[in-house]
Amino acid sequence: MQNNGPAAGFLYPGYSAEDDYPAIERALRGAGAGDVSLPVVHTLMREDAHRVDALLDIGGDDVLGEGARALRAMGVRAAVWACTSGSFVFGWDGAAAQVRGVREAAGVPASSTSFAFVHAARALGLRRVAVAATYPADVAERFGAFLGHAGIEVVALSCRGIVTAAEVGTLGREEVLSFVAANDHPDAEAVLVPDTALHTVSWLDELEDRVGKPVLTANQVSVWEGLRLAAGPAGLAPRAGLGRLFAAPAPAPGRDPWQL
């Protein structure tokens, strides 16, 4: 694959908000990032359900291995498993093992959206966050535990209780803005919105204007993480229009997620 910019590839389960990736690709190019390429490989989703057993299947080694090999054939420089619930549901150690499998199959540095949230929060110096989750409560609580393992305090955890990614993907601009704003907390330094099935990329600055603090969303942090791994600081020069995460000075390339 020929391109002039850093190529990060994404493994995305099923179909819901995958159009966030070409949207952020266009925004990066418009901000002077060159010919950035963010290819997406759709991985198998046998059952669309934010339910622990279904999520363990979505993030299984067989499913991710096949997708990672497809990314390898594309010549990507980094690979990200772009599914928050399908990574944190395995727990910290299980999610780390999952990423190692993607790295081995893709042959490039790898991560997942769950670890991307941790890295993004650390890049912005965040210690206390609110979580606005579209998931059922039992799934959202596992994300809170994952963040807690990384030393990030969740001061408020809200759950919209939506079971399927397909339904999450239908939520529009005003619904997303209102949902995030309603679930902020005065003690939170930022609001984290963890579902990659939720469209957010076109409204990142609006979200932050609405709550008056950083908002980290799943597809946003996935792309940031992929570019960080693909190109280091050179691929993460400050960019406007994509929230404070992309506007912040680039951090030095970090260690692999399982070595945090």
C-alpha positions in Angstrom: 0.0 0.0 0.0 1.5 3.3 -1.0 0.8 6.4 1.0 2.7 9.5 2.1 1.5 9.6 5.7 1.4 7.2 8.6 -0.9 4.3 8.0 -2.6 2.9 11.1 -5.1 0.0 10.5 -8.2 -0.7 12.6 -10.0 -3.9 13.4 -13.7 -2.9 13.7 -16.4 -5.3 14.7 -19.4 -5.3 12.4 -21.0 -2.1 11.1 -22.2 0.9 13.1 -20.0 4.0 13.4 -17.1 2.9 11.1 -17.7 6.1 9.0 -16.0 7.9 11.9 -12.6 6.7 10.5 -12.9 8.3 7.0 -14.3 11.4 8.8 -11.2 11.7 11.0 -9.0 10.9 8.1 -10.5 13.8 6.1 -10.1 16.1 9.1 -6.5 15.2 9.5 -5.7 15.8 5.9 -7.6 19.1 6.0 -5.4 20.1 9.0 -2.2 19.5 7.0 -1.4 16.0 8.0 -0.7 14.9 4.5 -2.0 11.7 2.9 -2.9 10.0 6.1 -4.4 6.5 5.6 -6.6 4.8 8.2 -7.9 1.6 6.7 -10.6 -0.4 8.5 -11.0 -4.2 8.4 -14.4 -5.3 9.6 -14.2 -8.3 11.9 -16.7 -11.0 12.5 -19.5 -10.3 15.0 -21.5 -13.5 15.5 -23.9 -11.7 17.8 -24.4 -7.9 18.2 -24.8 -7.6 21.9 -23.2 -5.7 24.7 -23.2 -8.8 26.8 -20.2 -10.3 28.4 -20.3 -13.7 26.6 -20.9 -12.1 23.2 -18.1 -9.6 23.8 -15.7 -12.4 24.7 -16.5 -14.0 21.4 -16.1 -10.7 19.4 -12.6 -10.3 20.8 -11.5 -13.9 20.4 -8.1 -14.8 19.0 -9.5 -16.5 15.9 -11.5 -13.4 14.9 -8.8 -10.9 15.6 -6.1 -13.0 14.1 -7.9 -13.2 10.8 -8.4 -9.4 10.7 -4.9 -8.6 11.8 -3.5 -10.8 9.0 -5.6 -8.7 6.5 -4.1 -5.5 7.9 -0.7 -7.0 7.5 -1.4 -7.6 3.8 -2.3 -4.0 3.5 1.1 -2.9 4.8 -0.1 -0.9 7.8 2.5 0.4 10.3 0.3 -0.1 13.4 -2.9 -2.0 14.2 -5.6 -1.2 16.7 -8.4 -3.4 17.9 -11.1 -0.7 17.7 -13.6 -2.1 20.2 -13.5 -0.9 23.8 -15.9 -3.4 25.3 -14.4 -6.3 23.3 -11.1 -5.6 25.0 -11.7 -4.4 28.6 -14.1 -7.3 29.1 -11.1 -9.6 29.2 -9.6 -7.7 32.1 -6.2 -6.0 32.1 -4.1 -9.1 31.6 -6.5 -10.6 29.1 -6.6 -7.4 27.1 -2.8 -7.2 27.1 -2.6 -10.8 25.8 -5.2 -9.9 23.2 -3.1 -7.1 21.9 0.0 -9.3 21.8 -1.9 -11.6 19.5 -2.8 -8.8 17.2 0.8 -7.6 17.1 2.1 -11.0 16.2 -0.5 -11.6 13.5 -0.2 -8.1 12.0 3.6 -7.9 12.4 3.5 -4.3 13.6 3.0 -2.4 16.9 -0.6 -2.9 18.2 -3.0 -1.7 20.8 -6.7 -1.6 21.5 -9.2 1.1 22.3 -9.2 0.3 26.0 -5.5 0.9 26.3 -5.9 3.9 24.0 -8.1 5.5 26.6 -5.5 4.9 29.3 -2.7 6.4 27.1 -4.8 9.4 26.1 -5.8 10.1 29.7 -2.1 10.0 30.7 -1.1 12.2 27.8 -3.5 14.8 29.1 -2.5 14.3 32.7 -6.0 13.2 33.8 -6.5 11.5 37.1 -10.3 11.7 37.7 -12.9 11.1 35.0 -16.6 10.7 34.4 -17.7 7.9 32.1 -20.7 8.3 29.8 -21.3 4.7 28.6 -24.0 3.6 26.2 -23.6 0.0 27.6 -25.6 -1.9 30.2 -24.4 -1.4 33.7 -22.5 -4.7 34.2 -20.4 -4.0 31.1 -19.8 -0.4 31.9 -18.6 -1.4 35.4 -15.9 -3.5 33.8 -14.6 -0.4 32.0 -14.5 1.5 35.3 -12.5 -1.4 36.8 -10.1 -1.3 33.8 -9.4 2.4 34.3 -9.0 1.9 38.0 -6.3 -0.7 37.3 -4.4 2.0 35.5 -4.8 4.5 38.4 -7.5 6.5 36.8 -10.3 7.3 39.3 -13.9 7.1 37.9 -15.9 9.7 39.9 -19.1 9.1 38.0 -20.2 6.1 35.9 -23.4 6.4 33.8 -25.0 3.7 31.7 -27.5 4.2 28.9 -28.3 0.5 28.8 -28.2 0.0 25.0 -27.6 -3.7 24.1 -26.7 -3.6 20.5 -24.0 -1.6 18.6 -26.5 -1.2 15.7 -28.8 0.9 18.0 -25.9 2.9 19.4 -24.9 3.8 15.8 -28.2 5.5 15.2 -27.8 8.1 17.9 -27.5 11.5 16.3 -25.6 14.7 17.1 -28.0 16.3 19.6 -28.6 13.0 21.4 -24.8 12.5 21.8 -24.2 16.0 22.9 -27.0 15.9 25.5 -26.0 12.4 26.7 -22.4 13.4 27.3 -23.2 16.7 29.0 -25.8 15.1 31.3 -23.3 12.6 32.6 -20.4 15.0 33.4 -19.5 15.4 37.0 -18.0 18.5 38.7 -15.1 16.5 40.1 -14.2 15.0 36.8 -11.3 16.4 34.8 -12.7 14.9 31.6 -15.5 12.8 30.3 -14.8 9.5 28.6 -17.2 8.0 26.1 -16.2 4.4 25.5 -18.2 2.9 22.7 -16.7 2.7 19.2 -20.3 2.1 17.9 -21.1 5.7 18.8 -20.6 8.5 16.2 -18.6 11.3 17.8 -15.8 12.4 15.5 -17.7 15.2 13.7 -18.7 16.7 17.1 -15.6 16.5 19.2 -15.1 20.3 19.6 -18.8 20.8 20.2 -18.7 18.1 22.9 -15.8 19.8 24.7 -17.5 23.2 24.4 -20.7 21.8 25.9 -19.0 20.4 29.0 -16.1 22.8 29.2 -13.4 20.1 29.6 -11.7 17.4 27.5 -13.9 14.7 26.1 -12.3 11.5 25.0 -14.3 9.3 22.7 -13.6 5.7 21.5 -13.0 6.3 17.8 -11.0 9.5 18.5 -8.6 7.8 20.9 -8.3 4.7 18.7 -7.0 6.8 15.8 -4.7 8.9 18.1 -3.3 5.6 19.5 -2.8 4.2 16.0 -0.9 7.2 14.8 1.1 7.3 17.9 2.2 3.7 17.3 2.7 4.2 13.6 4.7 7.3 13.5 5.6 8.5 17.0 5.6 12.2 17.7 6.0 13.0 14.0 2.5 11.6 13.3 1.0 13.5 16.2 1.7 17.1 15.6 -1.1 19.3 17.2 -4.2 19.4 15.0 -7.3 21.5 15.5 -10.9 20.3 15.2 -10.5 16.9 16.8 -10.6 17.8 20.5 -7.9 18.7 23.0 -6.3 15.3 22.7 -5.2 16.0 19.1 -4.5 19.7 19.9 -2.1 18.8 22.7 1.7 18.5 22.2 2.7 15.0 21.1 3.9 12.7 23.8 7.0 10.6 23.3 6.2 7.1 22.0 5.2 5.0 24.9 6.0 1.4 25.8 3.7 -1.4 24.6 0.3 -1.4 26.4 1.0 -4.7 28.3 4.1 -3.2 29.8 2.4 -0.1 31.4 
